[in-house]
């Protein structure tokens, strides 16, 4: 009597149960990495602007901000706003989160670049806990 040999399964039939979840997880991980890379690139570009650096430096050096937040003052990661620069001209409207040992705050910067130099029209630090606003242009 002839014995029937079992039907040999192909690669997909043998491996689909682990391949589908691993493939989906891999695709989601790649998408998350892509989004994170774009976010870090944009944040890095904003942090390298002179409007950002100037506003942050003035806030860190201001005595009222130092008293409200304590020292050292560190900048946060999530910068919001826009910076448009085209050669010697441009504009910036950004908010920069900062914090110190005594609390958190946000720096609001509005500036215009003309002839290669930034001029601040708004430079205010708002303390989160108290709502106090410190005008750094006065």
Secondary structure, 3 states (H helix, E strand, C coil): CCCCCCCCCCHHHHHHHHHHHHHHHHHHHHHHHHHHHHHHHHHHHHHCCHHHHHHHHHHHHCHHHHHHHCCCCEECCCCEEEEEEECCEEEEEEEEEEEECCEEEEEEEEEEEECCEEEEEEEEEEECCCCCEEECCC
